[in-house]
Amino acid sequence: MDAIARWRTSSRSNGQGGMCVEVGGGPGIVGVRDSKDRDGAVLVFPRRQWVAFLSGLRDRRW
């Protein structure tokens, strides 16, 4: 995943005591990883599912 991803951390994550995730994308996929363990596990989602997840958060459907 690292070879195709451009990882980024939310600008709102500052000052959270290191409790952050990073998101990276590739062709048709989105990866999520722990910012403190960049060599650890990566959760991978189809882009369509990730967009639906974000939409649900924005609409407070959780």
PDB file of N, CA, C, O and CB in Angstrom:
ATOM      1  N   MET A   1       0.822  -1.196   0.000  1.00  0.00           N
ATOM      2  CA  MET A   1       0.000   0.000   0.000  1.00  0.00           C
ATOM      3  C   MET A   1       0.865   1.259   0.000  1.00  0.00           C
ATOM      4  O   MET A   1       0.486   2.257  -0.613  1.00  0.00           O
ATOM      5  CB  MET A   1      -0.934  -0.001   1.206  1.00  0.00           C
ATOM      6  N   ASP A   2       2.013   1.237   0.670  1.00  0.00           N
ATOM      7  CA  ASP A   2       2.855   2.431   0.713  1.00  0.00           C
ATOM      8  C   ASP A   2       3.339   2.871  -0.657  1.00  0.00           C
ATOM      9  O   ASP A   2       3.515   4.066  -0.894  1.00  0.00           O
ATOM     10  CB  ASP A   2       4.037   2.187   1.599  1.00  0.00           C
ATOM     11  N   ALA A   3       3.553   1.939  -1.553  1.00  0.00           N
ATOM     12  CA  ALA A   3       4.096   2.283  -2.861  1.00  0.00           C
ATOM     13  C   ALA A   3       3.121   3.108  -3.691  1.00  0.00           C
ATOM     14  O   ALA A   3       3.544   3.860  -4.568  1.00  0.00           O
ATOM     15  CB  ALA A   3       4.470   1.028  -3.613  1.00  0.00           C
ATOM     16  N   ILE A   4       1.838   2.981  -3.431  1.00  0.00           N
ATOM     17  CA  ILE A   4       0.858   3.702  -4.238  1.00  0.00           C
ATOM     18  C   ILE A   4       0.117   4.775  -3.460  1.00  0.00           C
ATOM     19  O   ILE A   4      -0.663   5.530  -4.041  1.00  0.00           O
ATOM     20  CB  ILE A   4      -0.129   2.738  -4.816  1.00  0.00           C
ATOM     21  N   ALA A   5       0.344   4.854  -2.166  1.00  0.00           N
ATOM     22  CA  ALA A   5      -0.439   5.768  -1.335  1.00  0.00           C
ATOM     23  C   ALA A   5       0.306   7.060  -1.056  1.00  0.00           C
ATOM     24  O   ALA A   5       1.531   7.084  -0.934  1.00  0.00           O
ATOM     25  CB  ALA A   5      -0.810   5.100  -0.027  1.00  0.00           C
ATOM     26  N   ARG A   6      -0.448   8.105  -0.962  1.00  0.00           N
ATOM     27  CA  ARG A   6       0.061   9.375  -0.426  1.00  0.00           C
ATOM     28  C   ARG A   6      -0.670   9.555   0.887  1.00  0.00           C
ATOM     29  O   ARG A   6      -1.833   9.959   0.908  1.00  0.00           O
ATOM     30  CB  ARG A   6      -0.170  10.615  -1.426  1.00  0.00           C
ATOM     31  N   TRP A   7       0.004   9.259   1.975  1.00  0.00           N
ATOM     32  CA  TRP A   7      -0.614   9.287   3.292  1.00  0.00           C
ATOM     33  C   TRP A   7      -0.764  10.722   3.788  1.00  0.00           C
ATOM     34  O   TRP A   7       0.095  11.571   3.548  1.00  0.00           O
ATOM     35  CB  TRP A   7       0.208   8.463   4.287  1.00  0.00           C
ATOM     36  N   ARG A   8      -1.872  10.976   4.485  1.00  0.00           N
ATOM     37  CA  ARG A   8      -2.093  12.296   5.068  1.00  0.00           C
ATOM     38  C   ARG A   8      -2.851  12.141   6.390  1.00  0.00           C
ATOM     39  O   ARG A   8      -3.631  11.207   6.580  1.00  0.00           O
ATOM     40  CB  ARG A   8      -2.879  13.216   4.082  1.00  0.00           C
ATOM     41  N   THR A   9      -2.599  13.072   7.277  1.00  0.00           N
ATOM     42  CA  THR A   9      -3.244  13.131   8.578  1.00  0.00           C
ATOM     43  C   THR A   9      -4.111  14.372   8.614  1.00  0.00           C
ATOM     44  O   THR A   9      -3.740  15.404   8.056  1.00  0.00           O
ATOM     45  CB  THR A   9      -2.201  13.137   9.735  1.00  0.00           C
ATOM     46  N   SER A  10      -5.239  14.287   9.250  1.00  0.00           N
ATOM     47  CA  SER A  10      -6.143  15.421   9.344  1.00  0.00           C
ATOM     48  C   SER A  10      -5.460  16.616  10.005  1.00  0.00           C
ATOM     49  O   SER A  10      -4.681  16.455  10.945  1.00  0.00           O
ATOM     50  CB  SER A  10      -7.398  15.033  10.121  1.00  0.00           C
ATOM     51  N   SER A  11      -5.754  17.794   9.515  1.00  0.00           N
ATOM     52  CA  SER A  11      -5.223  19.009  10.136  1.00  0.00           C
ATOM     53  C   SER A  11      -5.833  19.214  11.524  1.00  0.00           C
ATOM     54  O   SER A  11      -5.308  20.000  12.313  1.00  0.00           O
ATOM     55  CB  SER A  11      -5.501  20.237   9.242  1.00  0.00           C
ATOM     56  N   ARG A  12      -6.909  18.535  11.829  1.00  0.00           N
ATOM     57  CA  ARG A  12      -7.566  18.638  13.135  1.00  0.00           C
ATOM     58  C   ARG A  12      -6.976  17.679  14.163  1.00  0.00           C
ATOM     59  O   ARG A  12      -7.448  17.627  15.299  1.00  0.00           O
ATOM     60  CB  ARG A  12      -9.049  18.373  12.991  1.00  0.00           C
ATOM     61  N   SER A  13      -5.963  16.928  13.785  1.00  0.00           N
ATOM     62  CA  SER A  13      -5.405  15.930  14.689  1.00  0.00           C
ATOM     63  C   SER A  13      -4.319  16.488  15.603  1.00  0.00           C
ATOM     64  O   SER A  13      -3.856  15.768  16.488  1.00  0.00           O
ATOM     65  CB  SER A  13      -4.850  14.788  13.895  1.00  0.00           C
ATOM     66  N   ASN A  14      -3.902  17.713  15.432  1.00  0.00           N
ATOM     67  CA  ASN A  14      -2.860  18.310  16.278  1.00  0.00           C
ATOM     68  C   ASN A  14      -3.301  18.342  17.733  1.00  0.00           C
ATOM     69  O   ASN A  14      -4.447  18.668  18.044  1.00  0.00           O
ATOM     70  CB  ASN A  14      -2.521  19.734  15.799  1.00  0.00           C
ATOM     71  N   GLY A  15      -2.370  17.997  18.623  1.00  0.00           N
ATOM     72  CA  GLY A  15      -2.651  18.064  20.044  1.00  0.00           C
ATOM     73  C   GLY A  15      -3.512  16.943  20.582  1.00  0.00           C
ATOM     74  O   GLY A  15      -4.058  17.067  21.678  1.00  0.00           O
ATOM     75  N   GLN A  16      -3.649  15.862  19.852  1.00  0.00           N
ATOM     76  CA  GLN A  16      -4.493  14.761  20.297  1.00  0.00           C
ATOM     77  C   GLN A  16      -3.707  13.667  21.009  1.00  0.00           C
ATOM     78  O   GLN A  16      -4.231  12.573  21.213  1.00  0.00           O
ATOM     79  CB  GLN A  16      -5.224  14.172  19.121  1.00  0.00           C
ATOM     80  N   GLY A  17      -2.489  13.932  21.384  1.00  0.00           N
ATOM     81  CA  GLY A  17      -1.699  12.949  22.103  1.00  0.00           C
ATOM     82  C   GLY A  17      -1.303  11.756  21.268  1.00  0.00           C
ATOM     83  O   GLY A  17      -1.102  10.665  21.802  1.00  0.00           O
ATOM     84  N   GLY A  18      -1.186  11.940  19.968  1.00  0.00           N
ATOM     85  CA  GLY A  18      -0.763  10.860  19.091  1.00  0.00           C
ATOM     86  C   GLY A  18      -1.860   9.874  18.731  1.00  0.00           C
ATOM     87  O   GLY A  18      -1.577   8.826  18.149  1.00  0.00           O
ATOM     88  N   MET A  19      -3.098  10.184  19.062  1.00  0.00           N
ATOM     89  CA  MET A  19      -4.205   9.288  18.741  1.00  0.00           C
ATOM     90  C   MET A  19      -4.790   9.694  17.395  1.00  0.00           C
ATOM     91  O   MET A  19      -5.878  10.266  17.326  1.00  0.00           O
ATOM     92  CB  MET A  19      -5.296   9.316  19.853  1.00  0.00           C
ATOM     93  N   CYS A  20      -4.057   9.394  16.330  1.00  0.00           N
ATOM     94  CA  CYS A  20      -4.456   9.833  15.003  1.00  0.00           C
ATOM     95  C   CYS A  20      -4.383   8.664  14.015  1.00  0.00           C
ATOM     96  O   CYS A  20      -3.667   7.686  14.231  1.00  0.00           O
ATOM     97  CB  CYS A  20      -3.566  11.002  14.530  1.00  0.00           C
ATOM     98  N   VAL A  21      -5.123   8.793  12.960  1.00  0.00           N
ATOM     99  CA  VAL A  21      -5.000   7.864  11.854  1.00  0.00           C
ATOM    100  C   VAL A  21      -4.571   8.645  10.628  1.00  0.00           C
ATOM    101  O   VAL A  21      -4.764   9.858  10.541  1.00  0.00           O
ATOM    102  CB  VAL A  21      -6.331   7.103  11.601  1.00  0.00           C
ATOM    103  N   GLU A  22      -3.991   7.935   9.692  1.00  0.00           N
ATOM    104  CA  GLU A  22      -3.624   8.515   8.407  1.00  0.00           C
ATOM    105  C   GLU A  22      -4.437   7.811   7.336  1.00  0.00           C
ATOM    106  O   GLU A  22      -4.772   6.633   7.462  1.00  0.00           O
ATOM    107  CB  GLU A  22      -2.086   8.388   8.131  1.00  0.00           C
ATOM    108  N   VAL A  23      -4.746   8.544   6.293  1.00  0.00           N
ATOM    109  CA  VAL A  23      -5.516   8.012   5.174  1.00  0.00           C
ATOM    110  C   VAL A  23      -4.681   8.167   3.914  1.00  0.00           C
ATOM    111  O   VAL A  23      -4.057   9.204   3.692  1.00  0.00           O
ATOM    112  CB  VAL A  23      -6.897   8.736   5.030  1.00  0.00           C
ATOM    113  N   GLY A  24      -4.677   7.135   3.098  1.00  0.00           N
ATOM    114  CA  GLY A  24      -3.951   7.174   1.832  1.00  0.00           C
ATOM    115  C   GLY A  24      -4.769   6.498   0.756  1.00  0.00           C
ATOM    116  O   GLY A  24      -5.597   5.635   1.044  1.00  0.00           O
ATOM    117  N   GLY A  25      -4.541   6.883  -0.462  1.00  0.00           N
ATOM    118  CA  GLY A  25      -5.331   6.316  -1.550  1.00  0.00           C
ATOM    119  C   GLY A  25      -4.502   5.767  -2.672  1.00  0.00           C
ATOM    120  O   GLY A  25      -3.341   6.129  -2.865  1.00  0.00           O
ATOM    121  N   GLY A  26      -5.120   4.898  -3.394  1.00  0.00           N
ATOM    122  CA  GLY A  26      -4.565   4.322  -4.604  1.00  0.00           C
ATOM    123  C   GLY A  26      -5.700   4.182  -5.596  1.00  0.00           C
ATOM    124  O   GLY A  26      -6.801   4.672  -5.346  1.00  0.00           O
ATOM    125  N   PRO A  27      -5.457   3.530  -6.705  1.00  0.00           N
ATOM    126  CA  PRO A  27      -6.514   3.374  -7.709  1.00  0.00           C
ATOM    127  C   PRO A  27      -7.720   2.600  -7.170  1.00  0.00           C
ATOM    128  O   PRO A  27      -7.668   1.377  -7.040  1.00  0.00           O
ATOM    129  CB  PRO A  27      -5.961   2.665  -8.937  1.00  0.00           C
ATOM    130  N   GLY A  28      -8.797   3.309  -6.859  1.00  0.00           N
ATOM    131  CA  GLY A  28     -10.038   2.685  -6.423  1.00  0.00           C
ATOM    132  C   GLY A  28     -10.063   2.209  -4.986  1.00  0.00           C
ATOM    133  O   GLY A  28     -11.033   1.576  -4.570  1.00  0.00           O
ATOM    134  N   ILE A  29      -9.015   2.499  -4.207  1.00  0.00           N
ATOM    135  CA  ILE A  29      -8.978   2.041  -2.820  1.00  0.00           C
ATOM    136  C   ILE A  29      -8.556   3.170  -1.886  1.00  0.00           C
ATOM    137  O   ILE A  29      -7.953   4.159  -2.303  1.00  0.00           O
ATOM    138  CB  ILE A  29      -8.024   0.850  -2.674  1.00  0.00           C
ATOM    139  N   VAL A  30      -8.890   2.993  -0.617  1.00  0.00           N
ATOM    140  CA  VAL A  30      -8.475   3.920   0.433  1.00  0.00           C
ATOM    141  C   VAL A  30      -7.921   3.084   1.578  1.00  0.00           C
ATOM    142  O   VAL A  30      -8.541   2.108   1.999  1.00  0.00           O
ATOM    143  CB  VAL A  30      -9.667   4.837   0.912  1.00  0.00           C
ATOM    144  N   GLY A  31      -6.763   3.467   2.075  1.00  0.00           N
ATOM    145  CA  GLY A  31      -6.152   2.777   3.200  1.00  0.00           C
ATOM    146  C   GLY A  31      -6.154   3.666   4.429  1.00  0.00           C
ATOM    147  O   GLY A  31      -6.049   4.888   4.325  1.00  0.00           O
ATOM    148  N   VAL A  32      -6.274   3.046   5.594  1.00  0.00           N
ATOM    149  CA  VAL A  32      -6.267   3.757   6.867  1.00  0.00           C
ATOM    150  C   VAL A  32      -5.266   3.050   7.775  1.00  0.00           C
ATOM    151  O   VAL A  32      -5.278   1.824   7.886  1.00  0.00           O
ATOM    152  CB  VAL A  32      -7.704   3.804   7.517  1.00  0.00           C
ATOM    153  N   ARG A  33      -4.404   3.828   8.421  1.00  0.00           N
ATOM    154  CA  ARG A  33      -3.413   3.238   9.322  1.00  0.00           C
ATOM    155  C   ARG A  33      -3.213   4.132  10.541  1.00  0.00           C
ATOM    156  O   ARG A  33      -3.587   5.305  10.546  1.00  0.00           O
ATOM    157  CB  ARG A  33      -2.070   3.017   8.590  1.00  0.00           C
ATOM    158  N   ASP A  34      -2.613   3.547  11.570  1.00  0.00           N
ATOM    159  CA  ASP A  34      -2.288   4.253  12.806  1.00  0.00           C
ATOM    160  C   ASP A  34      -1.054   5.115  12.546  1.00  0.00           C
ATOM    161  O   ASP A  34      -0.034   4.610  12.076  1.00  0.00           O
ATOM    162  CB  ASP A  34      -2.043   3.251  13.994  1.00  0.00           C
ATOM    163  N   SER A  35      -1.137   6.388  12.842  1.00  0.00           N
ATOM    164  CA  SER A  35      -0.011   7.287  12.563  1.00  0.00           C
ATOM    165  C   SER A  35       1.200   6.987  13.437  1.00  0.00           C
ATOM    166  O   SER A  35       2.314   7.383  13.094  1.00  0.00           O
ATOM    167  CB  SER A  35      -0.435   8.729  12.762  1.00  0.00           C
ATOM    168  N   LYS A  36       1.007   6.294  14.565  1.00  0.00           N
ATOM    169  CA  LYS A  36       2.126   5.938  15.433  1.00  0.00           C
ATOM    170  C   LYS A  36       2.804   4.638  15.008  1.00  0.00           C
ATOM    171  O   LYS A  36       3.906   4.338  15.469  1.00  0.00           O
ATOM    172  CB  LYS A  36       1.651   5.820  16.864  1.00  0.00           C
ATOM    173  N   ASP A  37       2.159   3.860  14.133  1.00  0.00           N
ATOM    174  CA  ASP A  37       2.676   2.560  13.712  1.00  0.00           C
ATOM    175  C   ASP A  37       2.597   2.462  12.193  1.00  0.00           C
ATOM    176  O   ASP A  37       1.833   1.661  11.654  1.00  0.00           O
ATOM    177  CB  ASP A  37       1.886   1.399  14.383  1.00  0.00           C
ATOM    178  N   ARG A  38       3.373   3.263  11.522  1.00  0.00           N
ATOM    179  CA  ARG A  38       3.301   3.360  10.066  1.00  0.00           C
ATOM    180  C   ARG A  38       3.703   2.089   9.339  1.00  0.00           C
ATOM    181  O   ARG A  38       3.381   1.919   8.163  1.00  0.00           O
ATOM    182  CB  ARG A  38       4.161   4.476   9.600  1.00  0.00           C
ATOM    183  N   ASP A  39       4.401   1.197  10.020  1.00  0.00           N
ATOM    184  CA  ASP A  39       4.756  -0.084   9.410  1.00  0.00           C
ATOM    185  C   ASP A  39       3.781  -1.186   9.806  1.00  0.00           C
ATOM    186  O   ASP A  39       3.958  -2.341   9.419  1.00  0.00           O
ATOM    187  CB  ASP A  39       6.173  -0.481   9.805  1.00  0.00           C
ATOM    188  N   GLY A  40       2.758  -0.837  10.572  1.00  0.00           N
ATOM    189  CA  GLY A  40       1.784  -1.814  11.042  1.00  0.00           C
ATOM    190  C   GLY A  40       0.693  -2.076  10.016  1.00  0.00           C
ATOM    191  O   GLY A  40       0.836  -1.793   8.827  1.00  0.00           O
ATOM    192  N   ALA A  41      -0.383  -2.617  10.515  1.00  0.00           N
ATOM    193  CA  ALA A  41      -1.517  -3.018   9.673  1.00  0.00           C
ATOM    194  C   ALA A  41      -2.172  -1.817   8.992  1.00  0.00           C
ATOM    195  O   ALA A  41      -2.183  -0.704   9.518  1.00  0.00           O
ATOM    196  CB  ALA A  41      -2.555  -3.766  10.510  1.00  0.00           C
ATOM    197  N   VAL A  42      -2.710  -2.080   7.815  1.00  0.00           N
ATOM    198  CA  VAL A  42      -3.455  -1.078   7.051  1.00  0.00           C
ATOM    199  C   VAL A  42      -4.825  -1.658   6.751  1.00  0.00           C
ATOM    200  O   VAL A  42      -4.935  -2.768   6.229  1.00  0.00           O
ATOM    201  CB  VAL A  42      -2.703  -0.676   5.727  1.00  0.00           C
ATOM    202  N   LEU A  43      -5.867  -0.912   7.079  1.00  0.00           N
ATOM    203  CA  LEU A  43      -7.217  -1.303   6.687  1.00  0.00           C
ATOM    204  C   LEU A  43      -7.460  -0.738   5.298  1.00  0.00           C
ATOM    205  O   LEU A  43      -7.223   0.447   5.063  1.00  0.00           O
ATOM    206  CB  LEU A  43      -8.298  -0.794   7.715  1.00  0.00           C
ATOM    207  N   VAL A  44      -7.931  -1.569   4.375  1.00  0.00           N
ATOM    208  CA  VAL A  44      -8.132  -1.143   2.991  1.00  0.00           C
ATOM    209  C   VAL A  44      -9.616  -1.269   2.650  1.00  0.00           C
ATOM    210  O   VAL A  44     -10.242  -2.299   2.900  1.00  0.00           O
ATOM    211  CB  VAL A  44      -7.258  -1.990   2.005  1.00  0.00           C
ATOM    212  N   PHE A  45     -10.159  -0.202   2.077  1.00  0.00           N
ATOM    213  CA  PHE A  45     -11.569  -0.152   1.706  1.00  0.00           C
ATOM    214  C   PHE A  45     -11.707   0.232   0.242  1.00  0.00           C
ATOM    215  O   PHE A  45     -10.898   1.006  -0.270  1.00  0.00           O
ATOM    216  CB  PHE A  45     -12.335   0.842   2.597  1.00  0.00           C
ATOM    217  N   PRO A  46     -12.721  -0.299  -0.441  1.00  0.00           N
ATOM    218  CA  PRO A  46     -13.032   0.228  -1.771  1.00  0.00           C
ATOM    219  C   PRO A  46     -13.406   1.706  -1.633  1.00  0.00           C
ATOM    220  O   PRO A  46     -14.076   2.091  -0.675  1.00  0.00           O
ATOM    221  CB  PRO A  46     -14.196  -0.587  -2.447  1.00  0.00           C
ATOM    222  N   ARG A  47     -12.980   2.517  -2.573  1.00  0.00           N
ATOM    223  CA  ARG A  47     -13.238   3.963  -2.485  1.00  0.00           C
ATOM    224  C   ARG A  47     -14.717   4.264  -2.288  1.00  0.00           C
ATOM    225  O   ARG A  47     -15.067   5.177  -1.541  1.00  0.00           O
ATOM    226  CB  ARG A  47     -12.735   4.668  -3.742  1.00  0.00           C
ATOM    227  N   ARG A  48     -15.585   3.510  -2.946  1.00  0.00           N
ATOM    228  CA  ARG A  48     -17.024   3.751  -2.833  1.00  0.00           C
ATOM    229  C   ARG A  48     -17.509   3.566  -1.391  1.00  0.00           C
ATOM    230  O   ARG A  48     -18.343   4.338  -0.918  1.00  0.00           O
ATOM    231  CB  ARG A  48     -17.795   2.810  -3.771  1.00  0.00           C
ATOM    232  N   GLN A  49     -16.999   2.556  -0.696  1.00  0.00           N
ATOM    233  CA  GLN A  49     -17.383   2.343   0.703  1.00  0.00           C
ATOM    234  C   GLN A  49     -16.844   3.454   1.599  1.00  0.00           C
ATOM    235  O   GLN A  49     -17.518   3.887   2.533  1.00  0.00           O
ATOM    236  CB  GLN A  49     -16.875   0.982   1.196  1.00  0.00           C
ATOM    237  N   TRP A  50     -15.636   3.909   1.311  1.00  0.00           N
ATOM    238  CA  TRP A  50     -15.050   4.995   2.113  1.00  0.00           C
ATOM    239  C   TRP A  50     -15.870   6.275   1.969  1.00  0.00           C
ATOM    240  O   TRP A  50     -16.122   6.969   2.954  1.00  0.00           O
ATOM    241  CB  TRP A  50     -13.583   5.255   1.690  1.00  0.00           C
ATOM    242  N   VAL A  51     -16.280   6.583   0.759  1.00  0.00           N
ATOM    243  CA  VAL A  51     -17.094   7.774   0.516  1.00  0.00           C
ATOM    244  C   VAL A  51     -18.429   7.655   1.253  1.00  0.00           C
ATOM    245  O   VAL A  51     -18.905   8.637   1.822  1.00  0.00           O
ATOM    246  CB  VAL A  51     -17.330   7.976  -1.002  1.00  0.00           C
ATOM    247  N   ALA A  52     -19.036   6.467   1.249  1.00  0.00           N
ATOM    248  CA  ALA A  52     -20.293   6.257   1.971  1.00  0.00           C
ATOM    249  C   ALA A  52     -20.085   6.417   3.480  1.00  0.00           C
ATOM    250  O   ALA A  52     -20.937   6.982   4.166  1.00  0.00           O
ATOM    251  CB  ALA A  52     -20.867   4.858   1.656  1.00  0.00           C
ATOM    252  N   PHE A  53     -18.962   5.926   3.996  1.00  0.00           N
ATOM    253  CA  PHE A  53     -18.631   6.082   5.411  1.00  0.00           C
ATOM    254  C   PHE A  53     -18.521   7.562   5.785  1.00  0.00           C
ATOM    255  O   PHE A  53     -19.120   8.002   6.767  1.00  0.00           O
ATOM    256  CB  PHE A  53     -17.317   5.353   5.737  1.00  0.00           C
ATOM    257  N   LEU A  54     -17.761   8.322   5.006  1.00  0.00           N
ATOM    258  CA  LEU A  54     -17.609   9.757   5.283  1.00  0.00           C
ATOM    259  C   LEU A  54     -18.942  10.482   5.194  1.00  0.00           C
ATOM    260  O   LEU A  54     -19.226  11.367   6.001  1.00  0.00           O
ATOM    261  CB  LEU A  54     -16.610  10.387   4.311  1.00  0.00           C
ATOM    262  N   SER A  55     -19.753  10.114   4.223  1.00  0.00           N
ATOM    263  CA  SER A  55     -21.064  10.731   4.074  1.00  0.00           C
ATOM    264  C   SER A  55     -21.921  10.467   5.309  1.00  0.00           C
ATOM    265  O   SER A  55     -22.618  11.361   5.789  1.00  0.00           O
ATOM    266  CB  SER A  55     -21.767  10.206   2.812  1.00  0.00           C
ATOM    267  N   GLY A  56     -21.867   9.241   5.822  1.00  0.00           N
ATOM    268  CA  GLY A  56     -22.604   8.903   7.029  1.00  0.00           C
ATOM    269  C   GLY A  56     -22.138   9.706   8.229  1.00  0.00           C
ATOM    270  O   GLY A  56     -22.952  10.136   9.047  1.00  0.00           O
ATOM    271  N   LEU A  57     -20.832   9.912   8.339  1.00  0.00           N
ATOM    272  CA  LEU A  57     -20.306  10.735   9.439  1.00  0.00           C
ATOM    273  C   LEU A  57     -20.807  12.160   9.327  1.00  0.00           C
ATOM    274  O   LEU A  57     -21.236  12.759  10.313  1.00  0.00           O
ATOM    275  CB  LEU A  57     -18.769  10.720   9.447  1.00  0.00           C
ATOM    276  N   ARG A  58     -20.751  12.692   8.131  1.00  0.00           N
ATOM    277  CA  ARG A  58     -21.189  14.088   7.937  1.00  0.00           C
ATOM    278  C   ARG A  58     -22.658  14.253   8.245  1.00  0.00           C
ATOM    279  O   ARG A  58     -23.080  15.279   8.779  1.00  0.00           O
ATOM    280  CB  ARG A  58     -20.912  14.547   6.506  1.00  0.00           C
ATOM    281  N   ASP A  59     -23.444  13.232   7.906  1.00  0.00           N
ATOM    282  CA  ASP A  59     -24.895  13.278   8.142  1.00  0.00           C
ATOM    283  C   ASP A  59     -25.268  12.747   9.525  1.00  0.00           C
ATOM    284  O   ASP A  59     -26.446  12.670   9.875  1.00  0.00           O
ATOM    285  CB  ASP A  59     -25.629  12.473   7.070  1.00  0.00           C
ATOM    286  N   ARG A  60     -24.239  12.378  10.314  1.00  0.00           N
ATOM    287  CA  ARG A  60     -24.438  11.832  11.672  1.00  0.00           C
ATOM    288  C   ARG A  60     -25.282  10.581  11.674  1.00  0.00           C
ATOM    289  O   ARG A  60     -26.132  10.396  12.546  1.00  0.00           O
ATOM    290  CB  ARG A  60     -25.085  12.867  12.566  1.00  0.00           C
ATOM    291  N   ARG A  61     -25.050   9.714  10.693  1.00  0.00           N
ATOM    292  CA  ARG A  61     -25.772   8.434  10.633  1.00  0.00           C
ATOM    293  C   ARG A  61     -24.908   7.336  11.253  1.00  0.00           C
ATOM    294  O   ARG A  61     -24.708   6.296  10.624  1.00  0.00           O
ATOM    295  CB  ARG A  61     -26.147   8.069   9.157  1.00  0.00           C
ATOM    296  N   TRP A  62     -24.412   7.528  12.420  1.00  0.00           N
ATOM    297  CA  TRP A  62     -23.607   6.540  13.098  1.00  0.00           C
ATOM    298  C   TRP A  62     -24.235   6.268  14.396  1.00  0.00           C
ATOM    299  O   TRP A  62     -23.731   5.452  15.168  1.00  0.00           O
ATOM    300  CB  TRP A  62     -22.169   6.982  13.270  1.00  0.00           C
TER     301      TRP A  62
END
